[in-house]
Amino acid sequence: MGMSIIRIIPVLLALFPAQSPAAVPRIAILGDSIPYAGYWPALLESGLRQNSAYRNAEIVNFSLPSETASGLSEPGHAQGAFPRPCIHDRLDAILSRYKPTLVIACYGMNDGMMQPFSKANFQAYQKGMERLKAKAESAKARFIAVTPPLYMADTPEKDSARYNAVLDIYAGWLNGQKNKGWLVADMRPGLSRQIRTAKEKNPGFIYAPDGVHPGPEGHLMIARSVWPAVASFLNLPPDVRFPEGDAFRKILERHNLFKLAWLTETGHKRPGIPAGVPIAKLPRIPEGASTKAGPEAGAALKPRCLKDTVPIVDFILDAVRQTGASMLRENKGPDRTGS
């Protein structure tokens, strides 16, 4: 009987081939100094990891301060120390070395260079975003565009260039691309509502002390504003519970560790960015990447058992057991079942 069971296993395997586990998602987050700070992208990462499809995903923040999609830079940027970097100078390296399956890109804040509306600047931004989407998709990655955040939200009266209105135009154009099949997460309406509500409760609340870069609470508002659209695009639940305190600190530490490692690996032209560790030294299993909705923050994820990754094995084992039972019935020896 033993040899008969062994002979039948290859037949069962041929009839019901084992299914390989789905490819691990690889998400690249692109943007300027606001996402580079890590806070809202790390919150987004934590939301994704609360879902089984993304619990083991590779999620890396490739954002770079001062960067644009347009390739524009105003004269004397950074006191003349360096021009604004452009994502297109390093995009090929990110796509070829990291090989993302999803690209989330948030540009616009720097693309108009805080100047009054200019048709030339606007067209450069449009072309830069179109090129970014085309390159990502040619590399077999899905592409989600995120609208730029608010400018001078705390002191709009100081926005002499009416630059927040310029960003409204940029965001409006992105939203218009939905008609062409673009996936666009518009943070601006939700962010405006949250800032307004926060100021009603606490008139002293400040979203962005310098008019551009949000504080931690502002980043939380951005994450809350971006999440519903991203969740919808990825068929995830709209409700999310973002981590706080020490749980979030662990997530942010790991998020920034991967960010600097991959920025170093793929290269960039922005001075002042700390070197990261070699990517070969990065932890292979996500650490501290879940919230109360998943495993305890900081705990290594439990390895999956074989039946979780190759469900057909259970079917084969059941078939073998049934085959063995059938053979026993057909070649009965003494009755061992008792009476």
N, C-alpha and C positions, 0 to 999 in steps of 0.2 A: 504493500500500500504506500509506503514511504516514497519509493521510486516513482510511483504513478502520480503522486501529488507533485513531486518535483518536476516531472515532465509537463504537467498541465500549467504550471506557473508561467512559462514563456508564452503559451497560447493566450492566457488571460491578459498578460501584459500587452501583447500585440493587439488584442481586441479592444482593450481599454487602456490606452497609453496614459502614463502619469502626466498630470498637468504641471508645468513648471510654475513656480510662484511668479506673480506679476512683478514686472520691473519696479524697482524702488524709485519713487518720484524724486527728481532732482530739481529743486527750485532755486532760481537766481533772482535776487532782488537788486534792482539797479536804481540809482538816483544820486542825489546831491548830499550836502552836509546834513540835511534834516534826517533822512533815513540812515545816513552814516552814523549818526549818534547812537543808533541801535534800538532805541526804546520802542517806537511803534512797530518796526519790523520784528523785534523779538516778541512783542505781544501777538502779532500776527502768527508768528511761528508757533507760539504756545497754543493758539486757537486751532491751528491745523493739526498739531500733534494730539489734540484731544479726540481725534477721529482715527479709527483703526487704519484707514487707507494711507494716512500720513504720519503715523506714529514713528516709523523708522525712516522717514524721508530724509534726504540730504537737503538742507535748507541753508543757503549761504547768502549773506548780505555783501554785495559787491559795490555798494554805493561809495562815492568819493566826493569829498568837499569841493565846492566851486564848480562842479562838473555841469555840462550842458549836453543836450542832444543836438543843438543847433550848430555847434562849433564856433560860436561867437565869443568874443572877449573884448571888453571895453579897454581903451588905452589906459595904461597905468594900473591895471588890476593888481591888487595886493601890493600897492606901492611900487609897482613895476617889477616885483620879484619873479612873477611867472604869469603867463596867460591862463585863462580858465581851461582846464582839461576838457576833452570831449569824449563821450562814451565810444564814439566810432574809432578812436585810436586804439582801443583795447578790446572791442567787442569780439573780434575774431578769436583772440586768445581765450576769452571766457567761453565762447561757444565750442571751441575745439578741445580745450583742456578739461573744462568742467562738464560739458555735454548736458546742459539742462533740458528737462522735459517741459518746464514751465518758466517763463520769464515775466516778472512783475516789475514794471518800470514807472518811476515817478519823476518826471522832469517838468520844467517850466519856470520854477522860481528864479533860476539864474539865466534862463534863455533870453529874456527880455532885458536883462542887465539893469533892472530897477529904473528903467528909463520910460518916458512916455511912449505910447503906442507907436510902433514903426511897422509899416507894411513889410519892409525888408526883413526885420527881425522875426516877424510873425511867420513869414514864408520859410525862413531858415528853420524855425522850430517845427513847422509842418513837415518839411522835407526830412528833417532829422528823425522825427517820430515815425514817419512812414518807412524810412530806411531801416530803422531799428526793428520795427515789426516784421518787415520783409526778411531781414537777416535771421531773426529768431525763428521764424516759421520755416525758412529754408533749411535750418538746422534741426527741423522736426520738433521744435518746441512750441507749445501754446504761448500766447502773448496776451497779457493783461496790462492795459495802460491805466495809470492812476493820475487823476488831475492834481495840479499843484495845490499846496495849502494856501492859507490866507496870508496876506501881507498887511502889516500895520493894523491888525485886528483890534488892538487895544487903543490905538490913537489914530483913527482914520483921518482926523484933521491934519495930521502931519504928513500924510501921503500926497505931497505936492505934485508928484508925477502921475498921480492916479494909477499907480502901478497895480493895485488890487483889481482895478477895472480891466487892466491889460490881462491879468491872469484869468479874469472872468471870460475874456475873449478866447484865450488859449483853451480853457476848460470847455467852453461852448463848442469850439471846433472839435475837440476830442469826443464830446458827447454826440456830436453830429455824425461821427464816424460809425456809431452803432448801426446806422442804416446800411453800412457797408460790411457789417459782420464783425466789427471790432468789439472786443470785450473791454469795457471801460468802467472803472470804479470811481465815481465822482464823490470825493470826500467833502467838497465845499459846502453844500447845503447842510449836511449833518453837523459839520464842524462849526458852522455859523450858529446853528441852533444851540449847540452845547455851550459855546462861549457866551452867548446871550443869557442862557439860563444861569450859568455860573456867576455872571456879573449881577444878575438880579438877586441872587442869594447872597453874594459877597461882592459889594462894589469895588473892593480892593483887589479882586482876582486879576492876575496878569497871565495872559496866554503865552506871550512871547516877549520877554524883556527888551530885546533889541528890535522887535518888529518882524523878525524873520524866524528865529530859532525858538521853537516852543520849549517850555519847561516840561517836566515829567507828566504833569496832569494834562498838558496840551497834547503830548504824544499819545496818552491814553484816549483822548478825544479823537485823534486821528485814527487810531486803531479801531475804535468803535464805529467810526464813519466809513472805513474801508471794508471792514469785515463782511457786512451783509452782501455786498456785491460779489466779493471774492468767494464767499461760501456758496452763493447761488451758482456761480460759474463752475464750481467744483462739485456741485451736488451734495453739499454739506448742510447740516442743520443751521438755521440762521441765528439761533441763540448760542452764546458763548460766554464762558466765565473766565475772564482774564486773571492771571495770578497776581498776587501782591506780596510785598515784603520780602522775606528771605527766599521764598520760592521763586519770585521773579528775579531776584539778584542772581541766583544760580543760573537761571535761563539766560540772562543778559551776559553773564561772564562767558558762558559757552558760546553764545551767539557772536560775541566780539572776538573770541579766540579763533573761530572759524573764519570770520570776516578778514582779519589781518593775515591769516595764513594764506587764504586764497587770493587776496589782493597782491601779496608778495609773489605767489606762484604765477599768477597771470600777468603781472606787471602793470605799471601805470606811470604817469609823468607828473604826479602831484607831489611836491615837496612836503615834508613834515609829517608823513604817515609812518607810524612805527612799523618796523619789520615784524612779520609774523613767523611763527614756528613752521618748520617744513610740514607740508601736508601729510607726509608719511607718519608724523608723530601725533596727528590729531586722533582723538578717541574714535574708535570704529563704531561704537554703539552710542546713540544719543544719550546724553546725561543731563539731568535736570531739565528736561524738555517737556515735561507734562505738568498738569495741574491737578487739583483735587479730582477732576473728572477722569484722570488716568492714574498711572502708578505714582507713587510718592515722588515729589521732585527730588532729583539727585540720585534716585535709585536706578540701577541698570535694568533695562527691560529684560524680562524673562525670555529665554530662547523658546522659539516655537517648537512644539513637538511635530513629529513627522506627519501626523494626520492633518495638522493645521495647514501645512504647506503643500502636501500632496494628498488630497482627500481620497483619491481613487484607491489608495493602499488599503483602506478599510474595506472597500468593495471586494478587492482581490482576496484579502484574508478571509472575509466571510465566504467567498466562493470556494476557497480552498477547504475551509472547515466543512462546508456543505458537501463538497466532493468527497472528502474523507469519510463523512458520515454515510454517504450513499454507498461507498465502496465497502464499508463495514457491513451495511445491510445486505449487500450482494454476496459477501464472502463471510457469512456469519460463522463465528466460532462458538464456543460455549457462551451462554447468556450470562453477562456480567452485570446486568442492571439490577439484579435482585428481584424480589417479588413482594 
